[in-house]
């Protein structure tokens, strides 16, 4: 059992994330603790308003939202009742048992896990110290529960390994969450070594699935001239949120110089490796009629993500294909004209699409994290 605890300043985003999973039938809300109604009687609005009512009792505390994932070994099997009991025991022992919290069981990955949404503002307006919980109590409690209930122990390394065979969007970052640097670092740890890409745009195609982008800075800036690189969180429209973090600040040192060595090594390796992507696209479009969003959804079934590249005006310029099965990234322009943005639009629509149709590909390509 491994507990991943995050806290942020806005209840809206983690609650919306879990509610969207609910709507997609990829999760269910199995517990609403310390609410006035049971989970199945609460609407999204009810949940949001109840949290907002409590957080309004302390306007001095900026980070008032808690988002926890409790992760278990794929070899352990759980009923909803057992998952609920384990969640309640964990929350009680870390000191959050009296808080209002929601438990969502997710079914979008191979290992059993739940997400817990709560607040660190007490009913009397006092703030609960989350740093102490994160640094000293959370994992200790998780280990004790695993031992008591004879669960397989899952440490941080095992937790990271749980998603290796899953799609790249496993730990997508929500803009506005605190502790951004550890989140980006975890993404880089997974992406840098495990995927093959031959350019910064190709790397950014993967990172975009996580709401992250690597940037060199403006042309002519000192950072650009000296080969600097930083990483920042972006929203669904590609707009950077907040300040970036220099590549040298991460333990892995994913600097431009180090990445360029990987680009060169991967370029040769990627040659003649695009057959699965091209064949899958050809089979998908053969005798079938899809709009651009439908095309993306069909490829997703084959574990291939379609990531669009737009110019500053929002016009579709290129398409990247991320093959999660072979863990390779392909530039549509390089693998062939019929797989480029223009080629795919013509094959799907028989013409250059209207702006609204282009936006379907842009705004429906993104993947939820679990």
C-alpha positions as CSV (number, residue, x, y, z in Angstrom):
1,X,0.0,0.0,0.0
2,X,1.4,3.4,-1.0
3,X,-0.2,6.8,-0.2
4,X,0.5,9.7,-2.5
5,X,-0.6,12.9,-0.7
6,X,-0.9,16.3,-2.5
7,X,-2.5,19.5,-1.4
8,X,-3.4,22.6,-3.3
9,X,-5.4,25.9,-3.1
10,X,-8.5,25.0,-5.2
11,X,-11.0,22.3,-4.4
12,X,-12.6,22.7,-7.9
13,X,-9.9,20.9,-9.9
14,X,-9.4,17.6,-7.9
15,X,-13.1,17.3,-7.4
16,X,-13.8,17.9,-11.1
17,X,-11.2,15.4,-12.0
18,X,-12.8,12.6,-10.0
19,X,-16.3,13.6,-11.0
20,X,-15.3,13.4,-14.7
21,X,-14.0,9.9,-14.0
22,X,-17.4,9.2,-12.5
23,X,-19.2,10.4,-15.6
24,X,-16.9,8.4,-17.8
25,X,-17.8,5.3,-15.8
26,X,-14.1,4.9,-14.9
27,X,-14.7,5.5,-11.2
28,X,-17.4,5.4,-8.5
29,X,-17.8,7.4,-5.3
30,X,-17.9,4.7,-2.6
31,X,-17.9,6.9,0.5
32,X,-18.9,10.4,1.5
33,X,-17.7,10.7,5.1
34,X,-18.9,13.5,7.5
35,X,-21.3,14.8,4.8
36,X,-25.0,15.3,5.5
37,X,-26.0,12.7,2.9
38,X,-24.7,9.4,1.6
39,X,-22.4,9.4,-1.5
40,X,-25.2,8.3,-3.9
41,X,-27.4,11.2,-2.8
42,X,-24.8,13.9,-3.5
43,X,-24.5,15.8,-6.7
44,X,-21.3,17.4,-8.0
45,X,-22.7,20.7,-6.9
46,X,-23.6,19.4,-3.4
47,X,-20.0,18.2,-2.9
48,X,-18.4,21.4,-4.1
49,X,-20.6,23.7,-2.0
50,X,-20.1,21.7,1.1
51,X,-16.3,21.9,0.7
52,X,-16.5,25.6,-0.1
53,X,-18.6,26.2,3.0
54,X,-15.9,24.7,5.2
55,X,-12.9,26.3,3.5
56,X,-14.6,29.7,3.8
57,X,-14.1,29.4,7.6
58,X,-10.4,30.1,7.1
59,X,-9.5,32.6,4.3
60,X,-5.9,33.0,5.5
61,X,-4.9,29.5,4.5
62,X,-4.0,29.4,0.8
63,X,-3.6,25.7,0.3
64,X,-6.8,24.2,1.7
65,X,-7.4,21.2,-0.5
66,X,-6.2,17.6,0.0
67,X,-6.0,15.0,-2.8
68,X,-4.7,11.6,-1.8
69,X,-4.4,8.4,-3.8
70,X,-4.1,5.1,-1.9
71,X,-2.5,2.5,-4.2
72,X,-2.4,-1.3,-3.8
73,X,-0.6,-4.2,-5.4
74,X,-2.4,-5.6,-8.5
75,X,-2.2,-9.0,-6.7
76,X,-4.5,-7.8,-4.0
77,X,-8.2,-7.9,-4.7
78,X,-10.8,-5.7,-2.9
79,X,-14.5,-5.3,-2.6
80,X,-15.9,-1.8,-2.3
81,X,-16.6,-2.5,1.4
82,X,-13.0,-3.4,2.1
83,X,-11.7,-0.5,0.1
84,X,-13.9,1.8,2.1
85,X,-12.8,0.3,5.5
86,X,-9.1,0.7,4.5
87,X,-9.7,4.3,3.4
88,X,-11.4,5.2,6.7
89,X,-8.7,3.5,8.7
90,X,-6.0,5.5,6.9
91,X,-7.8,8.8,7.3
92,X,-8.5,8.2,11.0
93,X,-4.8,7.3,11.7
94,X,-3.3,10.3,9.9
95,X,-5.6,12.6,11.8
96,X,-8.2,13.5,9.1
97,X,-11.0,11.2,10.1
98,X,-13.2,14.0,11.4
99,X,-12.9,16.0,8.2
100,X,-15.4,15.8,5.3
101,X,-14.0,13.6,2.6
102,X,-15.0,11.7,-0.5
103,X,-13.5,8.4,-1.6
104,X,-13.5,7.5,-5.3
105,X,-12.6,4.1,-6.5
106,X,-10.9,4.3,-9.9
107,X,-10.9,1.5,-12.6
108,X,-8.6,3.1,-15.2
109,X,-5.4,1.3,-14.4
110,X,-4.2,-2.2,-13.6
111,X,-3.7,-1.8,-9.9
112,X,-6.5,-1.2,-7.3
113,X,-6.5,2.4,-6.0
114,X,-8.8,5.1,-4.6
115,X,-8.6,8.9,-4.6
116,X,-9.6,10.8,-1.5
117,X,-10.7,14.4,-1.7
118,X,-10.8,16.5,1.4
119,X,-9.8,19.8,3.1
120,X,-7.4,20.6,5.9
121,X,-9.7,23.3,7.3
122,X,-11.5,22.1,10.5
123,X,-15.1,22.9,11.2
124,X,-13.9,25.5,13.7
125,X,-11.7,27.2,11.1
126,X,-8.4,25.9,12.3
127,X,-5.8,24.6,9.8
128,X,-4.4,21.1,9.9
129,X,-0.6,20.9,9.3
130,X,-0.3,18.9,6.1
131,X,3.5,19.0,6.0
132,X,3.7,16.8,9.1
133,X,1.2,14.3,7.6
134,X,3.1,14.1,4.3
135,X,6.6,13.9,5.7
136,X,6.1,11.8,8.9
137,X,2.7,10.1,9.2
138,X,1.2,9.2,5.9
139,X,3.4,6.4,4.7
140,X,4.1,5.1,8.2
141,X,0.3,4.6,8.6
142,X,0.1,3.0,5.1
143,X,2.8,0.5,6.0
144,X,1.1,-0.3,9.4
145,X,-2.3,-0.9,7.6
146,X,-0.6,-3.1,5.0
147,X,1.0,-5.2,7.8
148,X,-2.2,-5.4,9.9
149,X,-4.3,-6.6,7.0
150,X,-1.6,-8.7,5.3
151,X,-1.5,-6.6,2.2
152,X,1.5,-6.6,-0.1
153,X,3.7,-3.7,0.7
154,X,4.1,-1.1,-2.1
155,X,6.9,1.4,-1.7
156,X,7.6,4.5,-3.7
157,X,9.7,2.6,-6.3
158,X,7.0,-0.1,-6.7
159,X,4.4,2.7,-6.9
160,X,6.2,4.3,-9.9
161,X,6.6,0.8,-11.5
162,X,2.9,0.1,-11.3
163,X,2.3,2.3,-14.3
164,X,5.1,1.2,-16.5
165,X,2.9,-1.0,-18.7
166,X,0.1,1.6,-18.7
167,X,-0.4,4.7,-20.8
168,X,1.7,7.7,-20.4
169,X,-1.1,9.8,-18.8
170,X,-1.0,7.9,-15.6
171,X,0.1,10.8,-13.4
172,X,-1.1,13.9,-15.3
173,X,-0.5,17.1,-13.4
174,X,-3.4,19.4,-12.6
175,X,-2.5,23.1,-13.0
176,X,-2.9,24.9,-9.7
177,X,-1.7,22.0,-7.6
178,X,1.1,22.7,-5.1
179,X,4.3,20.7,-5.0
180,X,4.7,21.1,-8.8
181,X,8.5,20.3,-8.9
182,X,8.1,16.7,-7.4
183,X,5.2,16.1,-9.9
184,X,7.3,17.2,-12.9
185,X,10.3,15.2,-11.6
186,X,8.2,12.0,-11.4
187,X,7.0,12.5,-15.0
188,X,10.5,13.1,-16.3
189,X,11.7,10.0,-14.5
190,X,9.2,8.0,-16.4
191,X,9.4,9.6,-19.8
192,X,13.1,10.4,-20.3
193,X,14.4,6.9,-20.1
194,X,11.4,4.9,-21.3
195,X,10.4,6.6,-24.5
196,X,12.3,7.3,-27.7
197,X,12.1,10.7,-29.3
198,X,14.5,12.6,-31.6
199,X,13.7,16.2,-31.0
200,X,12.4,18.6,-28.4
201,X,9.0,18.9,-30.1
202,X,8.7,15.1,-30.0
203,X,9.6,15.1,-26.3
204,X,7.0,17.8,-25.7
205,X,4.4,15.7,-27.5
206,X,4.7,13.2,-24.6
207,X,5.0,15.8,-21.9
208,X,1.8,17.4,-23.2
209,X,-0.1,14.4,-22.1
210,X,1.0,15.3,-18.6
211,X,0.3,19.0,-19.0
212,X,4.0,19.8,-19.0
213,X,6.2,21.5,-21.6
214,X,10.0,22.0,-22.0
215,X,10.9,25.5,-23.2
216,X,14.2,27.2,-24.3
217,X,12.9,30.7,-23.7
218,X,12.4,33.4,-26.2
219,X,14.8,33.5,-29.2
220,X,17.5,36.1,-28.4
221,X,17.2,35.7,-24.7
222,X,20.2,34.8,-22.5
223,X,18.7,31.4,-21.7
224,X,18.1,30.6,-25.4
225,X,21.6,31.7,-26.5
226,X,23.3,29.7,-23.7
227,X,21.3,26.5,-24.4
228,X,19.2,26.7,-21.3
229,X,16.0,24.8,-20.8
230,X,13.1,24.9,-18.3
231,X,10.0,22.9,-17.6
232,X,6.6,24.3,-16.8
233,X,3.0,23.2,-16.3
234,X,0.5,24.0,-19.1
235,X,-3.3,24.0,-19.3
236,X,-5.4,22.1,-21.8
237,X,-4.9,24.9,-24.4
238,X,-1.1,24.8,-24.0
239,X,-0.9,28.0,-22.0
240,X,1.8,27.9,-19.4
241,X,0.6,28.2,-15.8
242,X,3.0,29.9,-13.4
243,X,6.8,30.0,-13.5
244,X,9.0,27.4,-15.1
245,X,11.7,25.3,-13.3
246,X,15.2,25.2,-14.7
247,X,16.3,21.8,-16.0
248,X,19.3,21.8,-13.8
249,X,17.1,21.9,-10.7
250,X,16.0,18.3,-11.3
251,X,18.0,15.4,-10.0
252,X,17.9,13.8,-13.5
253,X,19.5,16.9,-15.1
254,X,17.3,16.9,-18.2
255,X,19.1,19.8,-19.7
256,X,19.2,20.6,-23.4
257,X,22.8,19.4,-23.7
258,X,21.9,16.0,-22.2
259,X,18.7,15.7,-24.2
260,X,20.5,16.4,-27.5
261,X,22.7,13.4,-26.9
262,X,19.5,11.3,-26.6
263,X,18.0,12.9,-29.7
264,X,21.0,11.9,-31.8
265,X,21.0,8.3,-30.4
266,X,17.3,7.9,-30.9
267,X,17.2,9.3,-34.4
268,X,18.9,6.3,-35.9
269,X,16.9,3.9,-33.7
270,X,13.6,5.4,-34.8
271,X,14.3,4.8,-38.5
272,X,12.2,2.1,-40.0
273,X,10.3,1.7,-36.7
274,X,7.1,3.4,-37.7
275,X,5.5,0.4,-39.4
276,X,3.0,-0.3,-36.6
277,X,1.8,3.3,-36.5
278,X,1.4,3.6,-40.3
279,X,-0.3,0.3,-40.5
280,X,-2.7,1.0,-37.7
281,X,-3.6,4.4,-39.2
282,X,-4.2,2.8,-42.6
283,X,-6.4,0.0,-41.2
284,X,-8.3,2.5,-39.1
285,X,-9.2,4.7,-42.1
286,X,-9.7,2.0,-44.6
287,X,-13.3,2.0,-45.6
288,X,-14.3,4.0,-42.5
289,X,-15.4,7.5,-42.0
290,X,-14.3,9.4,-38.9
291,X,-14.1,13.0,-37.9
292,X,-10.8,14.0,-36.4
293,X,-11.9,13.3,-32.9
294,X,-13.2,9.9,-33.9
295,X,-9.9,9.1,-35.5
296,X,-8.0,10.0,-32.3
297,X,-10.4,7.8,-30.3
298,X,-9.9,4.8,-32.6
299,X,-6.1,5.1,-32.4
300,X,-6.3,5.4,-28.6
301,X,-7.9,1.9,-28.6
302,X,-4.6,0.7,-30.1
303,X,-2.6,2.5,-27.5
304,X,-1.5,5.2,-29.9
305,X,-2.0,8.8,-28.7
306,X,-2.5,11.6,-31.3
307,X,-1.0,14.9,-30.2
308,X,-1.7,18.0,-32.3
309,X,0.8,20.9,-32.7
310,X,-0.8,24.4,-33.2
311,X,0.6,27.7,-34.2
312,X,-0.1,30.9,-32.2
313,X,-3.3,31.4,-34.1
314,X,-4.6,28.0,-33.1
315,X,-4.2,26.5,-36.5
316,X,-3.3,22.8,-36.7
317,X,0.3,22.5,-38.0
318,X,1.4,19.0,-37.3
319,X,0.5,15.7,-35.6
320,X,2.6,13.6,-33.4
321,X,1.9,9.9,-32.8
322,X,2.9,8.4,-29.5
323,X,3.0,4.6,-29.6
324,X,2.7,3.5,-25.9
325,X,3.2,-0.1,-26.9
326,X,6.6,0.3,-28.4
327,X,7.3,3.5,-26.4
328,X,8.2,5.6,-29.5
329,X,7.2,9.0,-30.8
330,X,6.8,9.8,-34.4
331,X,6.5,13.1,-36.2
332,X,3.7,12.9,-38.8
333,X,5.6,15.0,-41.3
334,X,8.6,12.7,-41.1
335,X,6.8,9.3,-41.5
336,X,4.9,10.5,-44.6
337,X,2.7,13.2,-46.1
338,X,-0.4,11.1,-45.7
339,X,0.2,10.9,-42.0
340,X,0.8,14.6,-41.5
341,X,-1.9,17.0,-40.2
342,X,-2.9,17.9,-43.8
343,X,-2.9,14.3,-44.9
344,X,-5.0,13.1,-42.0
345,X,-7.5,15.9,-42.4
346,X,-8.0,15.0,-46.1
347,X,-8.3,11.3,-45.4
348,X,-10.8,11.9,-42.6
349,X,-12.8,14.7,-44.1
350,X,-11.9,14.8,-47.8
351,X,-11.0,18.5,-47.3
352,X,-9.4,21.0,-44.9
353,X,-11.7,21.0,-41.9
354,X,-13.7,23.9,-40.5
355,X,-12.2,25.6,-37.4
356,X,-14.7,23.8,-35.2
357,X,-13.6,20.4,-36.5
358,X,-10.0,21.2,-36.0
359,X,-10.8,22.1,-32.4
360,X,-12.3,18.7,-31.9
361,X,-8.8,17.2,-32.4
362,X,-7.2,19.8,-30.2
363,X,-9.5,19.7,-27.3
364,X,-10.4,16.1,-27.2
365,X,-7.0,14.6,-27.5
366,X,-6.0,15.1,-23.9
367,X,-6.0,12.2,-21.5
368,X,-7.0,12.0,-17.8
369,X,-4.5,10.9,-15.1
370,X,-5.4,8.4,-12.6
